[in-house]
Amino acid sequence: MIEIKEVYKSFGALEVLKGINLTVEKGEVLSVIGGSGSGKSTLLTCINGLERINSGKILVDETEVHAKATDLNILRRKIGIVFQQFNAFPHLTVLENVTLAPRKVLGMGKAEAEAIAEKQLSHVGLGDKLSVYPGRLSGGQQQRMSIARALAMSPSYMLFDEVTSALDPQLVGEVLDTLKLLADEGMTMICVTHEMTFARDVSNRVAFFHKGIMAEIAPSQAFFNTPQHPETQAFLSNIR
Amino acid sequence: MFSYTFQWNQALNRLPQMLDGAWVTMQIAVLSMVLGVLFAIMLTGFRLSGNKILSGFATTWIEVARNTPALFQIYMAHFGVASFGLYFSPIASLLIGITFNNAGYLAENFRGALKAIPDTQTRAARSLGMTPIKAFGYVILPQMLRISFLPISNQMVWAVLMTSLGVTVGMNTDLYGVTQDLNALTFRTFELFALAAVIFYVIVKLINFGARLLAARLFRY
């Protein structure tokens, strides 16, 4: 369970999160939507401790992320994150990209790590690209590799930060299919996204962020059919 | 009028001795480069550490190495520290001087290379649970070495040529030192130094060729 309690965060004078309260249960798929600069991506990087917070608390399985005593390097093993930029490690093959963390962080042997990596890569449809360098892959393939790389650590939670935003339109589908596959398997996911169809059809709940505040959160059907907050209504009508 | 009679045999007869010197030159250059790269990585780590003392140390090293003559650096390693009772042999002084110089220049090249690697690479590595040192070692360092490969091979050339400064601290077993001694014996100055120049040229060409082979082998992406 991820619990976010009264979280405030600013970059200098700019307040990006203004008192966020949110709980994500095990097995839930939450989509987070909102305009740019609404704070939704920052929230994700606060959850895995890449960003500090100014006040409030974030708990992941009852461990306080920003507590001094928390070893983030250990906590991050159970929180996978995939970014908008694919962040493939260009000097490593697809297989090496995925085996790196299991071997160097979890201390797994080569054979064991490779078995896991091959399984995860076939899972995302890259079973035939193991010895290829990321530079030879399309954006969609690189992004799926990044997903497999995060999954190879067997995380309990997956955070997706606009993972389709940097892709050519015809490549968006293959990445969304991968996310859907994960959702169907019961992975707990928070997806910051601009893909409304995905948010509606795949997620259990949808949250709308506006200027650092979570203006609305509701089960996905209700969210799209009967949005309550005027800003949500305005946002959705602009998209349709 | 021009009445000099070239006596190339005088030089060519000494070729075996000069090639022995060339071998010493190569060894010093290679060793100073290997050490230089290691120290440059250390200095880069110091600069990234965020620790004031470490980064101050690194900055001082780099500033002195890059902004003073290499001759001064080698001199200091021999005669300078001798003032404090520290004695390094000519070859050790030369090695220390060139290594110091190499590390300073390479660290600056590494800084440029680091700027070419997106910050998001470190974020991605840290997100996978890597410590800062592991993220640097497994993700950033290999990319940094690739980006700065050409400047590294350039510095290698420079290291070979800098060995000629060893003669000022009494080095007489390297190519330049051997040539200097032979000149004192024979006075065939032009022939001997022309031959030495050709040998230097060949060494550098060999290094460039080797670097290209190594790059093809190492960087397959």
Boltz contact constraints between the chains, C-beta under 6 A:
constraints:
  - contact:
      token1: [A, 50]
      token2: [B, 123]
      max_distance: 6.0
  - contact:
      token1: [A, 73]
      token2: [B, 129]
      max_distance: 6.0
  - contact:
      token1: [A, 73]
      token2: [B, 131]
      max_distance: 6.0
  - contact:
      token1: [A, 76]
      token2: [B, 129]
      max_distance: 6.0
  - contact:
      token1: [A, 77]
      token2: [B, 129]
      max_distance: 6.0
  - contact:
      token1: [A, 81]
      token2: [B, 127]
      max_distance: 6.0
  - contact:
      token1: [A, 85]
      token2: [B, 120]
      max_distance: 6.0
  - contact:
      token1: [A, 87]
      token2: [B, 120]
      max_distance: 6.0
  - contact:
      token1: [A, 87]
      token2: [B, 124]
      max_distance: 6.0
  - contact:
      token1: [A, 89]
      token2: [B, 139]
      max_distance: 6.0
  - contact:
      token1: [A, 90]
      token2: [B, 221]
      max_distance: 6.0
  - contact:
      token1: [A, 91]
      token2: [B, 142]
      max_distance: 6.0
  - contact:
      token1: [A, 91]
      token2: [B, 143]
      max_distance: 6.0
  - contact:
      token1: [A, 91]
      token2: [B, 221]
      max_distance: 6.0
  - contact:
      token1: [A, 101]
      token2: [B, 128]
      max_distance: 6.0
  - contact:
      token1: [A, 104]
      token2: [B, 134]
      max_distance: 6.0
  - contact:
      token1: [A, 104]
      token2: [B, 138]
      max_distance: 6.0
  - contact:
      token1: [A, 105]
      token2: [B, 129]
      max_distance: 6.0
  - contact:
      token1: [A, 105]
      token2: [B, 130]
      max_distance: 6.0
  - contact:
      token1: [A, 133]
      token2: [B, 221]
      max_distance: 6.0
  - contact:
      token1: [A, 135]
      token2: [B, 221]
      max_distance: 6.0
